[in-house]
Amino acid sequence: MAYTILFRRGTDAQWIAANSVLRLGELGYVTDTKRFKIGDGNTPWNSLAYSTASLVDGKVPLDQLPNAVKI
């Protein structure tokens, strides 16, 4: 069975204006810069650092995720 996973997404300006708090492990994708942040459940968007993870075969390796979101 195939699944589709959709991430929260918006332009850089939309994210900055909303300043949302992403849930623990939730990914927020910036459509115009193609960067993303991973939520910790507490920190507002504007204070989160962009992820430095890179895709390998279309996946983010577990060793590149913050400790708070590892399984």
Secondary structure, DSSP 8 states (H G I E B T S, - for coil): -------EEE-HHHHHHH--B--TT-EEEETTTTEEEE--SSSBGGGS-------BTTB--GGGS-GGG--
